[in-house]
């Protein structure tokens, strides 16, 4: 794989980078770019934080009372949509 030359090329590799799945030479080149490019560094930090929050949220179980209210609400909205011909 060739070395990334633009921010877009670096960001295209972001998932593999964050997951630690890049060859070490390519990882080093990305880190070099990120160190010299504040917008990319900010994007990587935001991506990591978002990914972490999503994993935490997905690991939680919705309380049954909330799930029941959500089901009821969704059924009501579906029925409204059907009644209005949508």
Biopython code that builds the backbone (N, CA, C, O; Angstrom):
import numpy as np
from Bio.PDB.StructureBuilder import StructureBuilder

atoms = [
    (1, "UNK", "N", (0.854, -1.191, 0.000)),
    (1, "UNK", "CA", (0.000, 0.000, 0.000)),
    (1, "UNK", "C", (0.885, 1.235, 0.000)),
    (1, "UNK", "O", (1.862, 1.299, 0.747)),
    (2, "UNK", "N", (0.554, 2.212, -0.828)),
    (2, "UNK", "CA", (1.346, 3.430, -0.873)),
    (2, "UNK", "C", (1.056, 4.281, 0.357)),
    (2, "UNK", "O", (0.049, 4.104, 1.043)),
    (3, "UNK", "N", (1.959, 5.198, 0.607)),
    (3, "UNK", "CA", (1.783, 6.074, 1.759)),
    (3, "UNK", "C", (0.776, 7.163, 1.450)),
    (3, "UNK", "O", (0.748, 7.676, 0.331)),
    (4, "UNK", "N", (-0.053, 7.528, 2.420)),
    (4, "UNK", "CA", (-1.063, 8.568, 2.192)),
    (4, "UNK", "C", (-0.404, 9.914, 1.930)),
    (4, "UNK", "O", (0.616, 10.245, 2.535)),
    (5, "UNK", "N", (-0.987, 10.676, 1.036)),
    (5, "UNK", "CA", (-0.421, 11.972, 0.674)),
    (5, "UNK", "C", (-1.334, 13.133, 1.050)),
    (5, "UNK", "O", (-0.873, 14.270, 1.147)),
    (6, "UNK", "N", (-2.603, 12.871, 1.261)),
    (6, "UNK", "CA", (-3.545, 13.950, 1.578)),
    (6, "UNK", "C", (-4.293, 13.613, 2.863)),
    (6, "UNK", "O", (-4.261, 12.479, 3.339)),
    (7, "UNK", "N", (-4.959, 14.610, 3.408)),
    (7, "UNK", "CA", (-5.781, 14.383, 4.603)),
    (7, "UNK", "C", (-6.851, 13.334, 4.302)),
    (7, "UNK", "O", (-7.096, 12.450, 5.124)),
    (8, "UNK", "N", (-7.485, 13.422, 3.143)),
    (8, "UNK", "CA", (-8.539, 12.469, 2.805)),
    (8, "UNK", "C", (-7.991, 11.052, 2.775)),
    (8, "UNK", "O", (-8.636, 10.127, 3.270)),
    (9, "UNK", "N", (-6.808, 10.871, 2.200)),
    (9, "UNK", "CA", (-6.208, 9.532, 2.167)),
    (9, "UNK", "C", (-5.923, 9.036, 3.580)),
    (9, "UNK", "O", (-6.088, 7.850, 3.867)),
    (10, "UNK", "N", (-5.502, 9.925, 4.454)),
    (10, "UNK", "CA", (-5.254, 9.540, 5.846)),
    (10, "UNK", "C", (-6.551, 9.138, 6.526)),
    (10, "UNK", "O", (-6.608, 8.118, 7.214)),
    (11, "UNK", "N", (-7.585, 9.930, 6.338)),
    (11, "UNK", "CA", (-8.853, 9.659, 6.996)),
    (11, "UNK", "C", (-9.532, 8.417, 6.433)),
    (11, "UNK", "O", (-10.314, 7.769, 7.129)),
    (12, "UNK", "N", (-9.239, 8.077, 5.171)),
    (12, "UNK", "CA", (-9.772, 6.844, 4.598)),
    (12, "UNK", "C", (-9.236, 5.616, 5.335)),
    (12, "UNK", "O", (-9.857, 4.553, 5.313)),
    (13, "UNK", "N", (-8.088, 5.766, 5.984)),
    (13, "UNK", "CA", (-7.455, 4.662, 6.715)),
    (13, "UNK", "C", (-7.770, 4.703, 8.209)),
    (13, "UNK", "O", (-7.251, 3.893, 8.976)),
    (14, "UNK", "N", (-8.610, 5.633, 8.617)),
    (14, "UNK", "CA", (-8.831, 5.889, 10.038)),
    (14, "UNK", "C", (-9.343, 4.680, 10.810)),
    (14, "UNK", "O", (-8.845, 4.398, 11.900)),
    (15, "UNK", "N", (-10.308, 3.971, 10.283)),
    (15, "UNK", "CA", (-10.857, 2.822, 11.008)),
    (15, "UNK", "C", (-9.776, 1.786, 11.266)),
    (15, "UNK", "O", (-9.643, 1.290, 12.385)),
    (16, "UNK", "N", (-9.008, 1.458, 10.242)),
    (16, "UNK", "CA", (-7.926, 0.491, 10.417)),
    (16, "UNK", "C", (-6.872, 1.016, 11.392)),
    (16, "UNK", "O", (-6.304, 0.247, 12.168)),
    (17, "UNK", "N", (-6.613, 2.315, 11.354)),
    (17, "UNK", "CA", (-5.644, 2.919, 12.265)),
    (17, "UNK", "C", (-6.106, 2.785, 13.714)),
    (17, "UNK", "O", (-5.359, 2.312, 14.570)),
    (18, "UNK", "N", (-7.331, 3.202, 13.980)),
    (18, "UNK", "CA", (-7.863, 3.164, 15.349)),
    (18, "UNK", "C", (-7.958, 1.723, 15.860)),
    (18, "UNK", "O", (-7.750, 1.462, 17.045)),
    (19, "UNK", "N", (-8.274, 0.791, 14.955)),
    (19, "UNK", "CA", (-8.373, -0.624, 15.337)),
    (19, "UNK", "C", (-7.013, -1.305, 15.426)),
    (19, "UNK", "O", (-6.937, -2.482, 15.779)),
    (20, "UNK", "N", (-5.938, -0.584, 15.110)),
    (20, "UNK", "CA", (-4.594, -1.145, 15.186)),
    (20, "UNK", "C", (-4.311, -2.189, 14.118)),
    (20, "UNK", "O", (-3.542, -3.122, 14.348)),
    (21, "UNK", "N", (-4.928, -2.038, 12.949)),
    (21, "UNK", "CA", (-4.810, -3.040, 11.891)),
    (21, "UNK", "C", (-3.940, -2.605, 10.716)),
    (21, "UNK", "O", (-3.973, -3.235, 9.659)),
    (22, "UNK", "N", (-3.165, -1.540, 10.886)),
    (22, "UNK", "CA", (-2.296, -1.082, 9.804)),
    (22, "UNK", "C", (-0.877, -1.600, 10.010)),
    (22, "UNK", "O", (-0.448, -1.799, 11.147)),
    (23, "UNK", "N", (-0.149, -1.818, 8.921)),
    (23, "UNK", "CA", (1.272, -2.149, 9.064)),
    (23, "UNK", "C", (1.977, -1.007, 9.803)),
    (23, "UNK", "O", (1.585, 0.153, 9.676)),
    (24, "UNK", "N", (3.002, -1.336, 10.563)),
    (24, "UNK", "CA", (3.639, -0.331, 11.420)),
    (24, "UNK", "C", (4.202, 0.850, 10.638)),
    (24, "UNK", "O", (4.169, 1.977, 11.132)),
    (25, "UNK", "N", (4.722, 0.623, 9.424)),
    (25, "UNK", "CA", (5.262, 1.750, 8.659)),
    (25, "UNK", "C", (4.161, 2.725, 8.253)),
    (25, "UNK", "O", (4.352, 3.940, 8.309)),
    (26, "UNK", "N", (3.016, 2.197, 7.849)),
    (26, "UNK", "CA", (1.897, 3.053, 7.464)),
    (26, "UNK", "C", (1.315, 3.754, 8.689)),
    (26, "UNK", "O", (0.941, 4.925, 8.621)),
    (27, "UNK", "N", (1.241, 3.044, 9.794)),
    (27, "UNK", "CA", (0.768, 3.665, 11.035)),
    (27, "UNK", "C", (1.677, 4.831, 11.414)),
    (27, "UNK", "O", (1.200, 5.892, 11.817)),
    (28, "UNK", "N", (2.969, 4.633, 11.285)),
    (28, "UNK", "CA", (3.922, 5.699, 11.603)),
    (28, "UNK", "C", (3.754, 6.911, 10.708)),
    (28, "UNK", "O", (3.836, 8.048, 11.173)),
    (29, "UNK", "N", (3.517, 6.672, 9.417)),
    (29, "UNK", "CA", (3.303, 7.777, 8.482)),
    (29, "UNK", "C", (2.026, 8.545, 8.822)),
    (29, "UNK", "O", (1.989, 9.772, 8.742)),
    (30, "UNK", "N", (0.990, 7.811, 9.198)),
    (30, "UNK", "CA", (-0.257, 8.481, 9.592)),
    (30, "UNK", "C", (-0.030, 9.331, 10.839)),
    (30, "UNK", "O", (-0.461, 10.483, 10.904)),
    (31, "UNK", "N", (0.642, 8.757, 11.817)),
    (31, "UNK", "CA", (0.896, 9.501, 13.053)),
    (31, "UNK", "C", (1.746, 10.733, 12.780)),
    (31, "UNK", "O", (1.554, 11.778, 13.403)),
    (32, "UNK", "N", (2.687, 10.610, 11.846)),
    (32, "UNK", "CA", (3.491, 11.762, 11.450)),
    (32, "UNK", "C", (2.595, 12.840, 10.846)),
    (32, "UNK", "O", (2.721, 14.018, 11.180)),
    (33, "UNK", "N", (1.697, 12.435, 9.961)),
    (33, "UNK", "CA", (0.764, 13.399, 9.355)),
    (33, "UNK", "C", (-0.123, 14.019, 10.429)),
    (33, "UNK", "O", (-0.278, 15.239, 10.482)),
    (34, "UNK", "N", (-0.706, 13.179, 11.285)),
    (34, "UNK", "CA", (-1.599, 13.700, 12.316)),
    (34, "UNK", "C", (-0.875, 14.687, 13.222)),
    (34, "UNK", "O", (-1.454, 15.687, 13.648)),
    (35, "UNK", "N", (0.398, 14.404, 13.518)),
    (35, "UNK", "CA", (1.171, 15.298, 14.371)),
    (35, "UNK", "C", (1.431, 16.652, 13.748)),
    (35, "UNK", "O", (1.613, 17.644, 14.453)),
    (36, "UNK", "N", (1.447, 16.694, 12.407)),
    (36, "UNK", "CA", (1.694, 17.946, 11.694)),
    (36, "UNK", "C", (0.412, 18.622, 11.203)),
    (36, "UNK", "O", (0.467, 19.720, 10.649)),
    (37, "UNK", "N", (-0.735, 17.979, 11.401)),
    (37, "UNK", "CA", (-1.995, 18.491, 10.851)),
    (37, "UNK", "C", (-3.043, 18.536, 11.967)),
    (37, "UNK", "O", (-3.661, 17.521, 12.289)),
    (38, "UNK", "N", (-3.231, 19.703, 12.542)),
    (38, "UNK", "CA", (-4.152, 19.838, 13.671)),
    (38, "UNK", "C", (-5.581, 19.437, 13.335)),
    (38, "UNK", "O", (-6.224, 18.785, 14.157)),
    (39, "UNK", "N", (-6.118, 19.798, 12.153)),
    (39, "UNK", "CA", (-7.483, 19.355, 11.851)),
    (39, "UNK", "C", (-7.615, 17.826, 11.843)),
    (39, "UNK", "O", (-8.606, 17.288, 12.338)),
    (40, "UNK", "N", (-6.629, 17.132, 11.289)),
    (40, "UNK", "CA", (-6.681, 15.657, 11.291)),
    (40, "UNK", "C", (-6.545, 15.119, 12.715)),
    (40, "UNK", "O", (-7.247, 14.181, 13.094)),
    (41, "UNK", "N", (-5.659, 15.702, 13.494)),
    (41, "UNK", "CA", (-5.482, 15.262, 14.882)),
    (41, "UNK", "C", (-6.787, 15.446, 15.658)),
    (41, "UNK", "O", (-7.182, 14.569, 16.427)),
    (42, "UNK", "N", (-7.450, 16.578, 15.459)),
    (42, "UNK", "CA", (-8.739, 16.821, 16.118)),
    (42, "UNK", "C", (-9.782, 15.807, 15.661)),
    (42, "UNK", "O", (-10.570, 15.312, 16.467)),
    (43, "UNK", "N", (-9.785, 15.501, 14.368)),
    (43, "UNK", "CA", (-10.743, 14.540, 13.836)),
    (43, "UNK", "C", (-10.514, 13.154, 14.441)),
    (43, "UNK", "O", (-11.467, 12.474, 14.821)),
    (44, "UNK", "N", (-9.252, 12.738, 14.528)),
    (44, "UNK", "CA", (-8.920, 11.436, 15.114)),
    (44, "UNK", "C", (-9.378, 11.385, 16.571)),
    (44, "UNK", "O", (-9.954, 10.387, 17.003)),
    (45, "UNK", "N", (-9.131, 12.436, 17.318)),
    (45, "UNK", "CA", (-9.539, 12.472, 18.724)),
    (45, "UNK", "C", (-11.059, 12.387, 18.851)),
    (45, "UNK", "O", (-11.573, 11.674, 19.713)),
    (46, "UNK", "N", (-11.769, 13.107, 18.001)),
    (46, "UNK", "CA", (-13.232, 13.068, 18.016)),
    (46, "UNK", "C", (-13.746, 11.688, 17.628)),
    (46, "UNK", "O", (-14.690, 11.177, 18.230)),
    (47, "UNK", "N", (-13.122, 11.091, 16.621)),
    (47, "UNK", "CA", (-13.514, 9.750, 16.168)),
    (47, "UNK", "C", (-13.336, 8.732, 17.291)),
    (47, "UNK", "O", (-14.210, 7.900, 17.535)),
    (48, "UNK", "N", (-12.199, 8.809, 17.964)),
    (48, "UNK", "CA", (-11.951, 7.876, 19.080)),
    (48, "UNK", "C", (-12.980, 8.063, 20.194)),
    (48, "UNK", "O", (-13.510, 7.090, 20.731)),
    (49, "UNK", "N", (-13.254, 9.305, 20.530)),
    (49, "UNK", "CA", (-14.215, 9.583, 21.608)),
    (49, "UNK", "C", (-15.607, 9.098, 21.219)),
    (49, "UNK", "O", (-16.302, 8.494, 22.035)),
    (50, "UNK", "N", (-16.013, 9.354, 19.996)),
    (50, "UNK", "CA", (-17.333, 8.926, 19.519)),
    (50, "UNK", "C", (-17.435, 7.413, 19.523)),
    (50, "UNK", "O", (-18.441, 6.847, 19.951)),
    (51, "UNK", "N", (-16.403, 6.775, 19.051)),
    (51, "UNK", "CA", (-16.375, 5.312, 19.010)),
    (51, "UNK", "C", (-16.492, 4.727, 20.422)),
    (51, "UNK", "O", (-17.197, 3.741, 20.640)),
    (52, "UNK", "N", (-15.803, 5.338, 21.360)),
    (52, "UNK", "CA", (-15.842, 4.877, 22.756)),
    (52, "UNK", "C", (-17.235, 5.043, 23.352)),
    (52, "UNK", "O", (-17.741, 4.142, 24.021)),
    (53, "UNK", "N", (-17.850, 6.190, 23.109)),
    (53, "UNK", "CA", (-19.202, 6.449, 23.622)),
    (53, "UNK", "C", (-20.191, 5.446, 23.024)),
    (53, "UNK", "O", (-21.038, 4.905, 23.735)),
    (54, "UNK", "N", (-20.082, 5.204, 21.737)),
    (54, "UNK", "CA", (-20.993, 4.253, 21.075)),
    (54, "UNK", "C", (-20.863, 2.858, 21.669)),
    (54, "UNK", "O", (-21.869, 2.189, 21.908)),
    (55, "UNK", "N", (-19.634, 2.414, 21.909)),
    (55, "UNK", "CA", (-19.442, 1.084, 22.511)),
    (55, "UNK", "C", (-20.087, 1.019, 23.894)),
    (55, "UNK", "O", (-20.700, 0.010, 24.243)),
    (56, "UNK", "N", (-19.954, 2.080, 24.677)),
    (56, "UNK", "CA", (-20.543, 2.097, 26.014)),
    (56, "UNK", "C", (-22.068, 2.059, 25.950)),
    (56, "UNK", "O", (-22.716, 1.343, 26.713)),
    (57, "UNK", "N", (-22.625, 2.835, 25.033)),
    (57, "UNK", "CA", (-24.082, 2.890, 24.901)),
    (57, "UNK", "C", (-24.621, 1.541, 24.442)),
    (57, "UNK", "O", (-25.619, 1.057, 24.976)),
    (58, "UNK", "N", (-23.974, 0.939, 23.468)),
    (58, "UNK", "CA", (-24.443, -0.334, 22.935)),
    (58, "UNK", "C", (-24.303, -1.471, 23.939)),
    (58, "UNK", "O", (-24.987, -2.488, 23.830)),
    (59, "UNK", "N", (-23.425, -1.301, 24.908)),
    (59, "UNK", "CA", (-23.217, -2.347, 25.910)),
    (59, "UNK", "C", (-24.304, -2.334, 26.987)),
    (59, "UNK", "O", (-24.449, -3.298, 27.738)),
    (60, "UNK", "N", (-25.049, -1.262, 27.058)),
    (60, "UNK", "CA", (-26.087, -1.152, 28.083)),
    (60, "UNK", "C", (-27.396, -1.756, 27.605)),
    (60, "UNK", "O", (-27.710, -1.750, 26.414)),
    (61, "UNK", "N", (-28.139, -2.268, 28.547)),
    (61, "UNK", "CA", (-29.454, -2.823, 28.250)),
    (61, "UNK", "C", (-30.502, -1.775, 28.581)),
    (61, "UNK", "O", (-30.464, -1.140, 29.635)),
    (62, "UNK", "N", (-31.426, -1.613, 27.665)),
    (62, "UNK", "CA", (-32.502, -0.651, 27.882)),
    (62, "UNK", "C", (-33.435, -1.199, 28.959)),
    (62, "UNK", "O", (-33.845, -2.357, 28.884)),
    (63, "UNK", "N", (-33.773, -0.387, 29.956)),
    (63, "UNK", "CA", (-34.732, -0.848, 30.974)),
    (63, "UNK", "C", (-36.051, -1.237, 30.307)),
    (63, "UNK", "O", (-36.474, -0.596, 29.345)),
    (64, "UNK", "N", (-36.697, -2.278, 30.810)),
    (64, "UNK", "CA", (-37.934, -2.781, 30.213)),
    (64, "UNK", "C", (-39.016, -1.713, 30.176)),
    (64, "UNK", "O", (-39.789, -1.658, 29.219)),
    (65, "UNK", "N", (-39.088, -0.867, 31.190)),
    (65, "UNK", "CA", (-40.116, 0.178, 31.192)),
    (65, "UNK", "C", (-39.898, 1.156, 30.029)),
    (65, "UNK", "O", (-40.863, 1.609, 29.413)),
    (66, "UNK", "N", (-38.659, 1.475, 29.735)),
    (66, "UNK", "CA", (-38.356, 2.368, 28.622)),
    (66, "UNK", "C", (-38.654, 1.664, 27.301)),
    (66, "UNK", "O", (-39.223, 2.265, 26.389)),
    (67, "UNK", "N", (-38.272, 0.390, 27.195)),
    (67, "UNK", "CA", (-38.535, -0.383, 25.979)),
    (67, "UNK", "C", (-40.037, -0.472, 25.716)),
    (67, "UNK", "O", (-40.472, -0.356, 24.571)),
    (68, "UNK", "N", (-40.820, -0.675, 26.754)),
    (68, "UNK", "CA", (-42.273, -0.776, 26.594)),
    (68, "UNK", "C", (-42.857, 0.547, 26.111)),
    (68, "UNK", "O", (-43.713, 0.563, 25.226)),
    (69, "UNK", "N", (-42.401, 1.648, 26.684)),
    (69, "UNK", "CA", (-42.888, 2.966, 26.247)),
    (69, "UNK", "C", (-42.486, 3.245, 24.806)),
    (69, "UNK", "O", (-43.261, 3.808, 24.033)),
    (70, "UNK", "N", (-41.274, 2.850, 24.455)),
    (70, "UNK", "CA", (-40.813, 3.049, 23.089)),
    (70, "UNK", "C", (-41.637, 2.227, 22.104)),
    (70, "UNK", "O", (-42.033, 2.732, 21.053)),
    (71, "UNK", "N", (-41.896, 0.968, 22.436)),
    (71, "UNK", "CA", (-42.732, 0.133, 21.567)),
    (71, "UNK", "C", (-44.113, 0.735, 21.405)),
    (71, "UNK", "O", (-44.641, 0.785, 20.295)),
    (72, "UNK", "N", (-44.700, 1.189, 22.492)),
    (72, "UNK", "CA", (-46.026, 1.792, 22.461)),
    (72, "UNK", "C", (-46.031, 3.040, 21.581)),
    (72, "UNK", "O", (-46.937, 3.226, 20.768)),
    (73, "UNK", "N", (-45.036, 3.879, 21.742)),
    (73, "UNK", "CA", (-44.933, 5.094, 20.944)),
    (73, "UNK", "C", (-44.794, 4.751, 19.459)),
    (73, "UNK", "O", (-45.481, 5.333, 18.619)),
    (74, "UNK", "N", (-43.915, 3.815, 19.139)),
    (74, "UNK", "CA", (-43.706, 3.447, 17.738)),
    (74, "UNK", "C", (-44.966, 2.852, 17.123)),
    (74, "UNK", "O", (-45.304, 3.162, 15.980)),
    (75, "UNK", "N", (-45.666, 1.998, 17.872)),
    (75, "UNK", "CA", (-46.931, 1.446, 17.365)),
    (75, "UNK", "C", (-47.925, 2.560, 17.081)),
    (75, "UNK", "O", (-48.594, 2.553, 16.048)),
    (76, "UNK", "N", (-48.022, 3.512, 17.991)),
    (76, "UNK", "CA", (-48.928, 4.645, 17.828)),
    (76, "UNK", "C", (-48.580, 5.448, 16.581)),
    (76, "UNK", "O", (-49.470, 5.835, 15.824)),
    (77, "UNK", "N", (-47.303, 5.697, 16.363)),
    (77, "UNK", "CA", (-46.870, 6.454, 15.190)),
    (77, "UNK", "C", (-47.150, 5.680, 13.904)),
    (77, "UNK", "O", (-47.558, 6.269, 12.903)),
    (78, "UNK", "N", (-46.937, 4.379, 13.928)),
    (78, "UNK", "CA", (-47.230, 3.556, 12.746)),
    (78, "UNK", "C", (-48.721, 3.596, 12.435)),
    (78, "UNK", "O", (-49.112, 3.725, 11.276)),
    (79, "UNK", "N", (-49.548, 3.485, 13.463)),
    (79, "UNK", "CA", (-51.002, 3.535, 13.265)),
    (79, "UNK", "C", (-51.427, 4.910, 12.724)),
    (79, "UNK", "O", (-52.281, 4.984, 11.841)),
    (80, "UNK", "N", (-50.849, 5.981, 13.236)),
    (80, "UNK", "CA", (-51.156, 7.325, 12.731)),
    (80, "UNK", "C", (-50.798, 7.430, 11.242)),
    (80, "UNK", "O", (-51.548, 7.984, 10.438)),
    (81, "UNK", "N", (-49.632, 6.881, 10.906)),
    (81, "UNK", "CA", (-49.149, 6.932, 9.525)),
    (81, "UNK", "C", (-50.103, 6.142, 8.615)),
    (81, "UNK", "O", (-50.436, 6.588, 7.517)),
    (82, "UNK", "N", (-50.533, 4.979, 9.080)),
    (82, "UNK", "CA", (-51.472, 4.168, 8.294)),
    (82, "UNK", "C", (-52.784, 4.899, 8.112)),
    (82, "UNK", "O", (-53.349, 4.901, 7.019)),
    (83, "UNK", "N", (-53.277, 5.524, 9.177)),
    (83, "UNK", "CA", (-54.572, 6.211, 9.128)),
    (83, "UNK", "C", (-54.523, 7.421, 8.194)),
    (83, "UNK", "O", (-55.531, 7.781, 7.586)),
    (84, "UNK", "N", (-53.354, 8.044, 8.084)),
    (84, "UNK", "CA", (-53.256, 9.216, 7.215)),
    (84, "UNK", "C", (-52.922, 8.830, 5.778)),
    (84, "UNK", "O", (-52.783, 9.693, 4.911)),
    (85, "UNK", "N", (-52.792, 7.517, 5.531)),
    (85, "UNK", "CA", (-52.553, 7.052, 4.167)),
    (85, "UNK", "C", (-51.087, 7.054, 3.785)),
    (85, "UNK", "O", (-50.754, 6.883, 2.612)),
    (86, "UNK", "N", (-50.193, 7.248, 4.771)),
    (86, "UNK", "CA", (-48.769, 7.331, 4.452)),
    (86, "UNK", "C", (-48.054, 6.085, 4.488)),
    (86, "UNK", "O", (-46.850, 6.057, 4.233)),
]
sb = StructureBuilder()
sb.init_structure("model")
sb.init_model(0)
sb.init_chain("A")
sb.init_seg("    ")
for serial, (resi, resn, name, xyz) in enumerate(atoms, 1):
    if name == "N":
        sb.init_residue(resn, " ", resi, " ")
    sb.init_atom(name, np.array(xyz, "f"), 0.0, 1.0, " ", f" {name:<3s}", serial, name[0])
structure = sb.get_structure()
